[in-house]
Amino acid sequence: MKDIIGIRREDKNQWEGRTPLIPEDIADLIQGHNIDFMVQPSSIRAHKEKEFIRAGAAVQEDLDECNIILGIKEMPLDFFKEGKTYLFFSHTIKGQPYNMPMLKRMMELRCNLMDYECIRDEKNRRLIAFGRFAGLAGIVDTLWAYGRRLETRGISSPFGKIRQTIDYRPEGQGDKERFPKLKLIKQDFKSIGERIRKEGLPAEIAPFIIGVAGYGNVSSGVQELLDILPVKTIRPCDIKSLLTSGNKDNNVIYKVVFREEDMVEPKGDKKFELQDYYDNPHNYRSVMNSYTPYLNILVNSIFWTDKYPRILTLKDSKDIFSDKNCRLLVIGDISVDIDGAVELSVKATDIENPVYIYDIGKDSPVDSFEGNGPLILAVDNLPCEFPRDSSSYFSHILKDFVQDLAEADFSLDYDILNLPPCLKNSVILHRGKLTDNYRYIGKFL
């Protein structure tokens, strides 16, 4: 008897065109393993239903025959069925209050919940993620926002030619087709880079310095596109000297990547030690305010929880932005931890309305491109702007785990559940109960 895996349609918002498995990978899994697939129809999915049918999957509304159901974003309470296994980004491991009702419902129905975010190797590195595409879309949209912000000040720049990621479309595709191609963006960046080399950037923003906090998958996506432009990499300690030296080279973009040792320092006379910082973050404090005022753009791409120092606090922001000559105009908060690493990120935005000004005087967000404070980009579903590209990337990794997932017997006790460690460690709920690694979530319920 064949195992049947369901693919749920995404409906969290109108932009969610991704799928966890693409038709080509489904075809390979059907041919190479004893697995069938049922795919819910969707009017917004980037991959069309006929593509899934050609791959050999059934397209139907009812997924009741499927014991394992894959998705991307959170699922509504009335979708869950008793005893079934669900794999998606649940956004529950930080005890996110908005998803506790969902978790409770799954517990009531004795469901199994697995989370892509928790599929990690023995070094605790994530194995399946959209991080690169969040970084790619994030830097495009951040530079787009910067160009718009300059225009409100009457300054024309090459960044004004950058479109929002969602608006990059292949020739011949209509307004309703929101399937941008990465190669189009790279071609555009190459052209803009040539313009910067030949014509330079406006004197008002030179030397142009962009700071990237973090060096993981999201940061790699950011830098993949930045490095197409005429970029010169400098160290954090070089920022002040660059500004005081009188070097106004406006034909390059200065890129600064901040690692942990650049963003924090130990309290007291200790030397910085990375593992000690991970183990005892309360013994460290942020020093980012010594760099932030000198940046034109700050991009946040770090993983953050409330045990770590913020990279930009509201208090520091008030000091920085009280100076009318402050250089920092835009913060691209790609990680989007509300009230998190960037305390000014007080709300998530969407693709249609991606930015707001955090008005320092009013202590509140204002939906505008101009005002007294930084422009914040905080879109919480950036990979949706690359629905086909990001789905393909994600699917090519996920498909290697599907056979193990299909063969697992979730009726067994968790201790003898036949899953490889990386998958087993991602099980948040087993038969409706929090597993040992995630028992702490109970306090948020």
C-alpha positions as CSV (number, residue, x, y, z in Angstrom):
1,M,0.0,0.0,0.0
2,K,1.4,3.4,-1.0
3,D,2.1,6.2,1.4
4,I,0.2,9.4,0.5
5,I,1.6,12.8,1.3
6,G,-0.6,15.9,1.0
7,I,0.5,19.3,-0.1
8,R,-1.7,22.0,1.4
9,R,-2.4,25.2,-0.5
10,E,-1.1,28.4,1.1
11,D,-3.7,31.0,2.0
12,K,-2.2,33.2,4.7
13,N,-2.1,36.2,2.3
14,Q,-2.5,37.0,-1.4
15,W,1.3,36.8,-2.0
16,E,1.9,33.3,-0.7
17,G,2.6,31.5,-3.9
18,R,5.2,29.1,-2.6
19,T,5.0,25.3,-2.3
20,P,7.1,22.9,-0.2
21,L,7.6,20.5,-3.1
22,I,7.7,21.5,-6.7
23,P,6.2,19.2,-9.5
24,E,9.6,18.1,-10.8
25,D,10.7,16.8,-7.4
26,I,7.3,15.2,-6.8
27,A,7.7,13.3,-10.1
28,D,11.1,12.0,-9.0
29,L,9.7,10.9,-5.7
30,I,6.8,9.1,-7.3
31,Q,9.1,7.3,-9.8
32,G,11.8,6.4,-7.2
33,H,9.8,5.6,-4.1
34,N,6.4,4.1,-3.2
35,I,4.8,7.4,-2.5
36,D,1.7,9.2,-3.9
37,F,0.9,12.9,-3.6
38,M,-2.3,14.8,-3.3
39,V,-2.2,18.6,-3.9
40,Q,-4.9,21.0,-2.9
41,P,-5.8,23.4,-5.8
42,S,-4.7,27.0,-5.4
43,S,-5.4,30.2,-7.4
44,I,-2.2,31.9,-6.2
45,R,0.4,29.2,-6.2
46,A,3.3,30.0,-8.6
47,H,3.3,26.4,-9.9
48,K,0.1,25.6,-11.8
49,E,-2.1,22.6,-11.1
50,K,-1.4,21.2,-14.6
51,E,2.3,21.0,-13.7
52,F,1.4,18.8,-10.6
53,I,-0.9,16.6,-12.7
54,R,1.8,16.1,-15.3
55,A,4.2,15.1,-12.4
56,G,1.8,12.3,-11.4
57,A,0.1,14.0,-8.4
58,A,-3.6,14.1,-7.8
59,V,-5.1,17.6,-7.5
60,Q,-8.0,17.6,-5.1
61,E,-9.6,19.6,-2.3
62,D,-9.9,16.7,0.2
63,L,-6.6,15.6,1.9
64,D,-8.3,13.2,4.3
65,E,-6.5,10.2,2.8
66,C,-3.1,11.7,3.6
67,N,-1.5,10.9,7.0
68,I,1.3,13.4,6.4
69,I,0.6,17.0,5.2
70,L,3.2,19.5,4.1
71,G,2.8,23.2,4.0
72,I,4.8,26.4,4.3
73,K,3.0,28.9,6.7
74,E,0.7,28.3,9.7
75,M,-2.5,26.4,9.1
76,P,-6.0,27.4,10.3
77,L,-7.5,25.7,13.3
78,D,-10.3,24.0,11.4
79,F,-7.9,22.4,8.9
80,F,-6.3,19.9,11.4
81,K,-7.6,16.3,11.7
82,E,-7.1,13.9,14.5
83,G,-3.8,11.9,14.6
84,K,-2.3,13.3,11.4
85,T,1.3,14.6,11.0
86,Y,1.9,18.2,9.8
87,L,5.2,19.7,8.7
88,F,5.4,23.5,8.3
89,F,6.8,26.7,9.7
90,S,4.7,26.8,12.9
91,H,6.3,29.9,14.5
92,T,5.8,28.4,18.0
93,I,9.3,27.7,19.3
94,K,9.6,31.2,20.9
95,G,6.1,30.8,22.4
96,Q,4.7,33.2,19.9
97,P,1.3,34.1,21.5
98,Y,-0.6,34.4,18.1
99,N,0.1,30.7,17.4
100,M,-0.6,29.2,20.8
101,P,-4.3,28.6,19.9
102,M,-3.1,26.6,16.9
103,L,-0.8,24.6,19.0
104,K,-3.5,23.9,21.6
105,R,-5.8,22.7,18.8
106,M,-3.2,20.3,17.5
107,M,-2.7,19.0,21.0
108,E,-6.4,18.4,21.5
109,L,-6.5,16.4,18.2
110,R,-3.4,14.4,19.2
111,C,-1.5,15.6,16.1
112,N,2.1,15.3,15.3
113,L,3.8,18.7,14.6
114,M,7.2,19.0,12.9
115,D,8.8,22.3,12.1
116,Y,11.3,23.0,9.2
117,E,13.0,25.5,11.4
118,C,14.0,22.7,13.8
119,I,15.5,20.4,11.2
120,R,19.1,20.8,12.1
121,D,22.4,18.9,11.8
122,E,24.6,17.8,14.7
123,K,26.1,21.3,14.8
124,N,22.7,22.9,15.2
125,R,22.7,24.3,11.6
126,R,19.4,24.6,9.8
127,L,19.1,22.2,6.9
128,I,15.9,23.5,5.2
129,A,15.2,27.2,5.0
130,F,14.2,30.1,2.7
131,G,16.9,32.3,4.3
132,R,18.8,33.0,1.1
133,F,15.7,34.2,-0.7
134,A,14.7,36.4,2.3
135,G,18.1,38.0,2.0
136,L,17.9,38.4,-1.8
137,A,14.4,40.0,-1.7
138,G,15.3,41.9,1.5
139,I,18.3,43.8,0.0
140,V,16.5,44.6,-3.2
141,D,13.6,46.1,-1.3
142,T,15.9,47.9,1.1
143,L,17.8,49.6,-1.7
144,W,14.5,50.3,-3.4
145,A,13.2,51.9,-0.2
146,Y,16.5,53.9,0.1
147,G,16.0,55.3,-3.4
148,R,12.5,56.4,-2.6
149,R,13.6,58.0,0.7
150,L,16.3,60.0,-1.2
151,E,13.6,61.2,-3.7
152,T,11.5,62.6,-0.8
153,R,14.6,64.8,-0.1
154,G,15.0,65.8,-3.7
155,I,18.1,63.6,-4.3
156,S,18.3,61.5,-7.5
157,S,20.4,58.4,-7.3
158,P,21.0,55.1,-9.1
159,F,19.0,53.4,-6.4
160,G,15.9,55.1,-7.8
161,K,16.1,52.7,-10.7
162,I,15.7,49.6,-8.5
163,R,12.2,48.2,-8.4
164,Q,10.6,46.3,-5.5
165,T,11.4,42.6,-5.9
166,I,7.8,41.7,-6.7
167,D,7.8,44.1,-9.7
168,Y,10.5,42.3,-11.5
169,R,8.7,40.1,-14.1
170,P,9.8,38.3,-17.3
171,E,8.8,39.8,-20.6
172,G,5.2,39.0,-21.6
173,Q,3.9,38.3,-18.1
174,G,0.9,40.4,-17.0
175,D,0.3,42.4,-13.9
176,K,-1.4,39.4,-12.2
177,E,1.7,37.3,-12.6
178,R,3.9,37.9,-9.6
179,F,6.7,35.5,-10.4
180,P,10.0,37.5,-10.5
181,K,13.1,36.0,-11.9
182,L,16.4,36.3,-10.0
183,K,18.3,36.6,-13.2
184,L,16.4,39.8,-14.1
185,I,17.3,41.4,-10.8
186,K,21.0,40.4,-11.3
187,Q,21.0,42.0,-14.8
188,D,19.5,45.2,-13.3
189,F,22.0,45.3,-10.5
190,K,24.8,44.8,-13.0
191,S,23.5,47.8,-15.0
192,I,23.1,49.9,-11.9
193,G,26.6,48.9,-10.8
194,E,28.1,50.2,-14.1
195,R,26.3,53.5,-13.6
196,I,27.7,53.9,-10.1
197,R,31.2,53.1,-11.4
198,K,30.9,55.7,-14.2
199,E,28.7,58.4,-12.7
200,G,29.2,57.8,-9.0
201,L,26.7,58.3,-6.1
202,P,25.4,61.7,-5.0
203,A,27.9,63.7,-2.9
204,E,25.2,64.0,-0.2
205,I,25.4,60.3,0.7
206,A,29.1,59.6,0.1
207,P,30.9,57.7,1.3
208,F,28.0,55.3,1.1
209,I,28.2,52.6,3.8
210,I,25.9,49.7,4.2
211,G,26.1,47.5,7.3
212,V,25.0,43.9,7.4
213,A,24.4,42.4,10.8
214,G,25.0,38.6,10.6
215,Y,26.7,36.2,8.3
216,G,24.3,33.2,7.9
217,N,22.0,32.2,5.1
218,V,20.0,35.5,5.1
219,S,23.2,37.5,5.0
220,S,24.6,35.4,2.2
221,G,21.6,36.3,0.1
222,V,22.0,39.9,0.9
223,Q,25.7,39.9,-0.1
224,E,25.1,37.8,-3.2
225,L,23.3,40.8,-4.8
226,L,25.3,43.5,-3.1
227,D,28.5,42.1,-4.5
228,I,27.3,42.6,-8.1
229,L,27.6,46.3,-7.4
230,P,31.0,48.0,-7.0
231,V,31.5,47.0,-3.4
232,K,34.5,47.5,-1.2
233,T,34.5,45.5,2.0
234,I,35.8,47.2,5.2
235,R,35.9,46.2,8.8
236,P,33.7,47.8,11.5
237,C,36.7,49.4,13.0
238,D,37.5,51.2,9.7
239,I,34.1,53.1,9.5
240,K,35.1,56.2,11.5
241,S,38.4,56.5,9.9
242,L,36.8,56.3,6.5
243,L,34.5,59.3,7.4
244,T,37.2,61.4,9.0
245,S,39.8,60.8,6.3
246,G,37.9,63.0,3.9
247,N,37.7,60.1,1.4
248,K,34.5,60.9,-0.5
249,D,34.9,58.2,-3.1
250,N,31.4,58.0,-4.5
251,N,32.1,55.3,-7.1
252,V,31.9,52.4,-4.6
253,I,29.6,51.0,-2.0
254,Y,31.4,50.3,1.3
255,K,30.1,47.0,2.8
256,V,30.5,46.1,6.5
257,V,29.6,42.7,7.8
258,F,29.1,42.6,11.6
259,R,29.8,39.4,13.5
260,E,29.0,38.8,17.1
261,E,32.4,40.1,18.3
262,D,31.7,43.4,16.5
263,M,28.1,43.9,17.9
264,V,28.7,43.1,21.6
265,E,31.4,43.4,24.2
266,P,31.7,41.6,27.6
267,K,30.7,43.5,30.7
268,G,33.8,43.9,32.8
269,D,37.4,43.1,31.8
270,K,36.8,39.8,30.1
271,K,37.8,39.1,26.5
272,F,35.1,38.2,24.0
273,E,34.6,34.4,23.5
274,L,31.9,33.3,21.1
275,Q,30.8,30.2,23.0
276,D,30.7,32.1,26.2
277,Y,28.5,34.7,24.5
278,Y,26.1,32.0,23.4
279,D,26.1,30.4,26.8
280,N,25.9,33.6,28.9
281,P,24.6,36.5,26.7
282,H,23.5,38.4,29.9
283,N,27.2,39.1,30.5
284,Y,27.5,41.1,27.3
285,R,26.2,44.4,26.0
286,S,25.6,45.8,22.6
287,V,28.1,48.3,21.1
288,M,26.3,48.7,17.7
289,N,25.5,52.3,18.7
290,S,29.2,53.2,18.1
291,Y,28.8,52.2,14.4
292,T,25.1,52.8,13.5
293,P,25.1,56.6,13.2
294,Y,27.8,56.4,10.5
295,L,25.9,53.9,8.2
296,N,23.6,54.9,5.4
297,I,21.7,51.6,5.6
298,L,21.6,48.9,8.3
299,V,20.4,45.4,7.3
300,N,19.5,43.1,10.1
301,S,19.8,39.4,9.3
302,I,20.6,37.8,12.6
303,F,18.7,35.2,14.6
304,W,17.6,36.8,17.9
305,T,15.8,35.8,21.0
306,D,15.2,38.0,24.1
307,K,18.2,36.5,26.0
308,Y,20.6,38.4,23.6
309,P,21.3,42.2,23.6
310,R,19.5,44.2,21.0
311,I,21.6,45.6,18.1
312,L,19.5,48.9,18.1
313,T,17.5,50.0,21.1
314,L,14.9,52.7,21.2
315,K,17.0,54.7,23.7
316,D,20.0,54.6,21.3
317,S,17.8,55.4,18.4
318,K,16.5,58.6,20.1
319,D,20.1,59.7,20.6
320,I,21.1,58.8,17.0
321,F,18.1,60.4,15.2
322,S,18.0,63.5,17.3
323,D,20.9,64.6,15.1
324,K,19.5,66.2,12.0
325,N,22.7,65.2,10.1
326,C,22.2,61.5,10.9
327,R,23.3,59.4,7.9
328,L,21.2,56.4,8.6
329,L,18.0,56.6,6.6
330,V,16.8,53.0,6.1
331,I,16.8,49.9,8.3
332,G,16.1,46.7,6.4
333,D,15.0,44.4,9.2
334,I,14.9,41.1,7.2
335,S,14.8,38.9,10.4
336,V,11.6,40.8,11.5
337,D,11.6,40.0,15.2
338,I,8.9,42.4,16.5
339,D,10.4,44.5,19.4
340,G,13.5,42.4,18.9
341,A,17.0,43.0,17.8
342,V,15.9,46.3,16.2
343,E,13.5,47.7,18.8
344,L,12.1,50.1,16.3
345,S,10.6,47.1,14.4
346,V,7.2,47.4,16.2
347,K,5.1,45.8,13.5
348,A,5.6,43.5,10.5
349,T,4.7,44.9,7.1
350,D,3.6,43.1,3.9
351,I,4.7,43.2,0.3
352,E,2.0,45.7,-0.7
353,N,2.9,48.2,2.1
354,P,6.4,47.2,3.0
355,V,7.8,50.2,4.9
356,Y,7.0,52.8,7.6
357,I,8.8,55.6,9.3
358,Y,9.5,55.2,13.0
359,D,8.8,58.7,14.2
360,I,11.2,59.3,17.0
361,G,9.3,62.3,18.3
362,K,6.0,60.6,18.4
363,D,7.4,57.2,19.5
364,S,5.2,55.5,16.9
365,P,5.2,54.1,13.4
366,V,3.9,56.3,10.5
367,D,3.1,54.8,7.1
368,S,5.2,57.1,5.0
369,F,8.5,57.5,3.2
370,E,9.4,60.7,5.1
371,G,9.5,61.8,8.6
372,N,11.6,62.3,11.7
373,G,13.2,58.9,12.0
374,P,14.5,55.9,10.1
375,L,12.5,54.1,7.3
376,I,11.9,50.6,8.4
377,L,11.4,47.6,6.0
378,A,10.0,44.7,8.0
379,V,8.2,42.4,5.5
380,D,7.7,39.0,7.2
381,N,7.3,36.9,4.0
382,L,10.0,38.2,1.7
383,P,10.7,34.8,0.0
384,C,7.1,35.1,-1.5
385,E,8.6,37.7,-3.9
386,F,10.5,34.8,-5.4
387,P,7.8,32.1,-5.3
388,R,9.1,29.8,-8.1
389,D,12.8,30.3,-7.4
390,S,12.5,29.9,-3.6
391,S,10.2,26.9,-3.9
392,S,12.6,25.2,-6.2
393,Y,15.5,25.8,-3.8
394,F,13.5,24.6,-0.8
395,S,12.0,21.6,-2.5
396,H,15.4,20.3,-3.8
397,I,16.5,20.0,-0.2
398,L,13.3,18.8,1.3
399,K,12.8,15.9,-1.2
400,D,15.8,14.1,0.3
401,F,13.9,13.8,3.6
402,V,10.5,12.7,2.2
403,Q,11.1,9.0,2.1
404,D,12.2,8.9,5.8
405,L,9.1,11.0,6.6
406,A,6.8,8.7,4.7
407,E,8.2,5.5,6.3
408,A,8.0,6.8,9.9
409,D,5.5,5.1,12.1
410,F,4.1,7.9,14.3
411,S,2.1,5.4,16.3
412,L,5.3,4.3,18.0
413,D,6.4,5.9,21.2
414,Y,8.7,8.9,20.6
415,D,11.7,7.1,22.0
416,I,11.6,4.5,19.3
417,L,10.1,6.7,16.5
418,N,12.0,5.6,13.4
419,L,13.2,9.0,12.1
420,P,16.8,10.1,11.5
421,P,18.0,12.5,14.3
422,C,17.7,15.7,12.2
423,L,14.0,15.0,11.5
424,K,13.2,13.5,14.9
425,N,14.5,16.6,16.7
426,S,12.0,18.7,14.7
427,V,9.0,16.9,16.3
428,I,7.4,19.5,18.5
429,L,4.3,17.5,19.2
430,H,4.1,13.8,19.2
431,R,0.6,12.4,19.5
432,G,-0.5,15.7,20.9
433,K,2.2,16.1,23.6
434,L,5.2,18.4,23.6
435,T,8.4,16.4,23.2
436,D,11.2,16.9,25.8
437,N,13.1,19.4,23.7
438,Y,10.0,21.6,23.4
439,R,8.4,21.1,26.8
440,Y,9.3,24.7,27.7
441,I,6.6,25.9,25.3
442,G,4.1,24.7,27.8
443,K,4.6,27.9,29.9
444,F,3.3,30.0,27.0
445,L,0.2,28.0,26.6
